[in-house]
Amino acid sequence: MTIPTISFEAGEAVLDWIALTDALARGHDLPKAEVADSFLYRGKDTLLTRSAWIDGLGLAIKAATIFPGNPDRGLGTVNGMMSLLSDSDGTLEAMIDFHLVTKWKTAGDSLLAARRLARPDSDHILIVGAGAVARSLRQAYGAAFPKARFTIWNRTPDKAKALAADFADTEVAGDLGAAVAQADIITCSTSGTAPILRGDWLRPGQHIDLIGAYRPDMREADDTALQRARIFVDSRDTTIGHIGEIAIPLDTGAIRESDILADYYQLSKFRRDPDDITLFKNGGGAHLDLMTARHVLNAWRNAK
């Protein structure tokens, strides 16, 4: 039997953001995933290997390399491979383009939370960052909030201008603090270690989506932002103790573990009152890669 190999282009042709978030929600109705992550470091370079097994859905192995110096070589920062294996016999079911799964999993993870936690009438969305993830966030949030206008802020304004030029109803912000204060949803995809988002800038009713931090030494929001917000994560197992966004303020006592109200296995708790500030940490665990890969394979098969 020929093992399907699904390219980026083939996957893009059959996917939509709302259907993916619905699939992620259904995936969390299944037995809890077993997940194993390993990290290897060489200076700023990272090898992240993520494996997951969900009873009834299958197994997935995803290896990601994050080399921040790659753009200077004309290469993408993040690369890797993705395999999907059968739940019944462990055989290889499909090889799926790594960048396809990463794009849709990462933005879809955040979008599922925003569909539950952001005010439905949100009409101003700020994207902090202007890389590949920011582009997919513009696409994903645009699907769920089609009437919203978007603003992009980036440390390098020319990159923000280049991204904004590819979309309608999208402009560039000059001052980050002012842009945060005006937005209903703030989604961050930066790669620094020092917080860039200040809690003093926030106002009641906002939803904060934090994506960029993936290492123990990385953060995007300061202590005040977490203390002012109702905190949610995609997975307690892959964020607490693993990602600086949550681990550092827990270690310092700025927040307590009880301040993390729910993860996706408690989706019924993903709710808000109108004046709440909600904050979601996207950790992007292997179980989400598995759910996304399975959805990709099903969508690809259904389209044939």
C-alpha positions as CSV (number, residue, x, y, z in Angstrom):
1,M,0.0,0.0,0.0
2,T,1.3,3.4,-0.9
3,I,1.7,5.7,2.1
4,P,0.2,9.2,1.4
5,T,2.6,12.1,1.4
6,I,0.6,15.3,1.7
7,S,2.3,18.4,0.5
8,F,1.8,21.9,1.9
9,E,-0.1,22.9,-1.3
10,A,-2.4,19.8,-1.2
11,G,-3.2,20.4,2.5
12,E,-3.9,24.2,2.0
13,A,-6.4,23.4,-0.7
14,V,-8.7,21.3,1.6
15,L,-8.4,23.1,5.0
16,D,-10.4,25.9,6.6
17,W,-9.8,27.4,10.0
18,I,-13.2,26.9,11.6
19,A,-13.4,23.2,10.7
20,L,-9.9,22.8,12.2
21,T,-10.8,24.4,15.5
22,D,-13.9,22.2,15.7
23,A,-11.7,19.2,15.1
24,L,-9.4,20.3,17.9
25,A,-12.3,20.6,20.3
26,R,-13.6,17.1,19.4
27,G,-10.1,15.7,19.9
28,H,-10.2,16.8,23.5
29,D,-13.4,14.8,24.0
30,L,-11.3,11.6,23.5
31,P,-9.1,10.0,26.2
32,K,-6.4,12.3,27.4
33,A,-3.3,12.2,25.2
34,E,0.0,10.8,26.3
35,V,2.6,13.3,25.4
36,A,6.4,13.2,25.5
37,D,8.6,16.2,24.6
38,S,12.4,16.4,24.5
39,F,14.5,19.4,24.0
40,L,18.1,19.6,22.9
41,Y,19.9,23.0,22.8
42,R,23.0,24.4,21.1
43,G,23.2,28.0,22.1
44,K,20.1,29.6,20.6
45,D,19.4,26.6,18.3
46,T,16.8,24.1,19.4
47,L,15.8,20.5,18.5
48,L,12.3,19.9,19.8
49,T,10.9,16.3,19.4
50,R,7.2,15.9,20.2
51,S,5.4,12.6,20.3
52,A,1.7,11.9,21.2
53,W,-0.7,9.0,21.4
54,I,-4.5,9.5,21.7
55,D,-6.5,6.3,22.1
56,G,-8.9,6.2,19.1
57,L,-7.0,8.8,17.1
58,G,-3.5,7.4,16.6
59,L,0.1,8.4,17.1
60,A,2.2,11.3,15.9
61,I,5.9,12.1,15.9
62,K,7.0,15.6,15.0
63,A,10.6,16.8,15.1
64,A,11.2,20.6,14.9
65,T,14.4,22.5,14.5
66,I,14.5,26.1,15.5
67,F,17.6,27.9,14.2
68,P,17.2,31.7,14.7
69,G,20.2,32.4,12.5
70,N,18.7,30.7,9.4
71,P,17.2,33.8,7.8
72,D,20.8,35.1,7.4
73,R,21.4,32.0,5.3
74,G,18.3,32.4,3.3
75,L,16.5,29.6,5.1
76,G,13.4,29.4,7.3
77,T,13.9,29.5,11.1
78,V,11.7,26.5,11.8
79,N,12.0,23.2,9.9
80,G,11.4,19.5,10.6
81,M,9.3,16.4,9.8
82,M,5.9,15.0,10.7
83,S,4.6,11.4,10.6
84,L,1.1,10.0,11.5
85,L,0.8,6.4,12.6
86,S,-2.2,4.1,13.0
87,D,-3.9,3.7,16.4
88,S,-4.8,0.1,15.6
89,D,-1.4,-1.4,14.5
90,G,1.2,1.4,14.7
91,T,2.0,1.4,11.0
92,L,2.8,4.6,9.2
93,E,-0.4,6.1,7.8
94,A,0.9,9.4,6.3
95,M,3.8,11.7,6.0
96,I,2.5,15.3,6.1
97,D,4.4,18.4,5.3
98,F,5.9,19.7,8.6
99,H,5.2,23.4,7.7
100,L,1.6,22.6,6.9
101,V,0.9,21.0,10.3
102,T,2.9,23.6,12.2
103,K,1.1,26.5,10.5
104,W,-2.4,25.2,11.0
105,K,-1.8,23.7,14.5
106,T,-0.2,26.9,15.8
107,A,-2.8,29.4,14.6
108,G,-5.7,26.9,15.1
109,D,-4.7,26.4,18.7
110,S,-5.0,30.1,19.4
111,L,-8.1,30.5,17.4
112,L,-10.0,27.8,19.3
113,A,-9.3,29.7,22.5
114,A,-10.3,33.0,20.9
115,R,-13.6,31.6,19.7
116,R,-14.4,30.7,23.4
117,L,-12.7,33.5,25.3
118,A,-12.7,36.7,23.1
119,R,-15.8,38.8,22.9
120,P,-17.8,37.8,19.8
121,D,-18.1,41.5,18.9
122,S,-14.3,42.0,18.9
123,D,-13.6,44.2,15.9
124,H,-10.0,45.4,16.4
125,I,-7.3,42.8,16.5
126,L,-3.6,43.6,17.1
127,I,-0.9,41.2,15.9
128,V,2.5,41.6,17.6
129,G,5.2,40.3,15.4
130,A,5.4,40.0,11.6
131,G,6.9,36.6,10.8
132,A,5.4,33.4,9.4
133,V,3.2,32.8,12.4
134,A,1.9,36.4,12.3
135,R,0.8,35.8,8.7
136,S,-1.1,32.6,9.6
137,L,-2.7,34.4,12.6
138,R,-4.0,37.1,10.2
139,Q,-5.6,34.4,8.1
140,A,-7.0,32.4,11.0
141,Y,-8.4,35.4,13.0
142,G,-9.8,36.8,9.8
143,A,-11.8,33.7,9.3
144,A,-13.4,33.8,12.7
145,F,-13.7,37.6,12.9
146,P,-14.4,38.6,9.3
147,K,-15.5,42.1,10.1
148,A,-12.5,43.0,12.3
149,R,-9.8,45.4,11.3
150,F,-6.3,44.4,12.0
151,T,-3.2,46.3,13.2
152,I,0.4,44.8,13.1
153,W,3.2,46.0,15.3
154,N,6.8,44.7,14.8
155,R,10.2,45.9,16.1
156,T,11.2,46.2,12.5
157,P,8.4,48.4,11.0
158,D,9.3,47.5,7.4
159,K,8.4,43.9,8.1
160,A,5.0,44.9,9.5
161,K,4.4,47.1,6.4
162,A,5.2,44.2,4.1
163,L,2.8,41.8,5.9
164,A,0.0,44.4,6.2
165,A,0.3,45.1,2.4
166,D,-0.9,41.6,1.7
167,F,-4.2,41.9,3.5
168,A,-7.2,44.2,3.3
169,D,-8.3,46.1,6.5
170,T,-4.8,45.8,7.9
171,E,-2.5,48.7,8.9
172,V,0.7,49.2,10.9
173,A,1.0,50.4,14.4
174,G,3.7,52.8,15.5
175,D,3.5,52.8,19.3
176,L,2.9,49.3,20.9
177,G,1.4,50.6,24.1
178,A,-1.2,52.7,22.3
179,A,-2.0,49.9,19.9
180,V,-2.6,47.4,22.8
181,A,-4.9,49.9,24.5
182,Q,-7.1,50.2,21.4
183,A,-7.3,46.5,20.5
184,D,-10.0,44.0,21.6
185,I,-7.7,41.0,20.9
186,I,-3.9,41.1,21.2
187,T,-2.1,38.1,19.7
188,C,1.7,37.9,20.2
189,S,4.1,35.8,18.2
190,T,7.5,37.2,19.1
191,S,10.7,35.4,20.0
192,G,12.4,37.3,22.8
193,T,13.1,36.4,26.4
194,A,12.1,39.6,28.0
195,P,8.3,40.5,28.2
196,I,7.1,42.9,25.5
197,L,3.5,43.1,26.6
198,R,2.8,45.2,29.8
199,G,-0.1,44.5,32.0
200,D,-0.5,48.3,32.6
201,W,-1.5,48.7,29.0
202,L,-4.5,46.4,29.3
203,R,-8.1,47.3,29.7
204,P,-11.2,45.3,30.7
205,G,-12.8,43.2,28.0
206,Q,-9.6,42.3,26.1
207,H,-8.4,38.8,25.1
208,I,-4.7,38.1,25.1
209,D,-3.2,35.3,23.0
210,L,0.5,34.4,23.7
211,I,2.3,32.2,21.2
212,G,5.9,33.1,20.8
213,A,7.5,31.7,24.0
214,Y,8.4,28.0,23.7
215,R,11.5,27.7,25.9
216,P,11.9,27.9,29.7
217,D,13.7,31.3,29.4
218,M,11.2,32.9,27.1
219,R,8.3,35.3,27.9
220,E,6.0,37.8,26.1
221,A,3.9,39.2,28.9
222,D,5.0,40.6,32.2
223,D,3.8,39.6,35.7
224,T,1.2,42.4,35.8
225,A,-0.5,41.1,32.6
226,L,-0.9,37.6,34.1
227,Q,-2.1,39.0,37.5
228,R,-4.8,41.1,35.9
229,A,-6.1,38.3,33.6
230,R,-8.0,35.1,33.9
231,I,-5.4,32.6,32.7
232,F,-6.0,29.6,30.4
233,V,-3.6,27.2,28.6
234,D,-4.0,24.6,25.9
235,S,-2.3,22.0,28.1
236,R,-1.2,22.1,31.7
237,D,1.2,19.2,31.0
238,T,3.1,21.1,28.2
239,T,3.1,24.6,29.7
240,I,3.5,24.4,33.5
241,G,7.2,23.8,34.2
242,H,8.2,23.9,30.5
243,I,7.6,27.3,29.1
244,G,8.8,30.5,30.7
245,E,5.6,32.4,30.1
246,I,4.0,30.2,32.9
247,A,7.0,28.6,34.6
248,I,8.9,31.9,35.6
249,P,6.0,33.7,37.3
250,L,5.1,30.4,39.1
251,D,8.7,30.1,40.3
252,T,8.8,33.7,41.6
253,G,5.3,33.5,43.2
254,A,3.9,36.2,40.9
255,I,1.1,33.7,40.1
256,R,-0.1,30.4,41.6
257,E,-0.9,27.2,39.8
258,S,-4.5,27.7,40.9
259,D,-4.6,30.9,38.8
260,I,-4.5,28.7,35.7
261,L,-8.2,28.1,35.4
262,A,-8.5,25.5,32.7
263,D,-6.8,23.8,29.7
264,Y,-8.5,22.3,26.6
265,Y,-9.5,19.1,28.5
266,Q,-11.8,21.5,30.5
267,L,-13.2,23.4,27.5
268,S,-16.5,24.0,29.3
269,K,-14.6,26.3,31.6
270,F,-13.4,28.5,28.7
271,R,-15.8,31.4,29.3
272,R,-15.7,35.0,30.2
273,D,-17.7,37.9,31.7
274,P,-17.8,41.0,29.5
275,D,-15.3,43.0,31.6
276,D,-12.8,40.1,32.1
277,I,-9.3,40.2,30.7
278,T,-8.7,36.7,29.4
279,L,-5.2,35.4,28.7
280,F,-4.4,32.2,26.8
281,K,-1.0,30.6,26.6
282,N,-0.5,28.6,23.4
283,G,2.0,25.9,24.2
284,G,1.4,23.8,21.0
285,G,1.9,20.3,22.4
286,A,2.3,17.2,20.3
287,H,-1.3,16.1,21.0
288,L,-2.4,19.2,19.0
289,D,0.0,18.2,16.1
290,L,-1.7,14.7,16.2
291,M,-5.2,16.2,16.1
292,T,-4.2,18.5,13.3
293,A,-2.5,15.8,11.3
294,R,-5.5,13.5,11.6
295,H,-7.8,16.3,10.5
296,V,-5.5,17.1,7.5
297,L,-5.5,13.4,6.4
298,N,-9.3,13.1,6.8
299,A,-9.9,16.4,4.8
300,W,-7.4,15.3,2.1
301,R,-9.1,11.9,1.8
302,N,-12.6,13.4,1.7
303,A,-11.6,15.8,-1.1
304,K,-10.3,13.1,-3.4
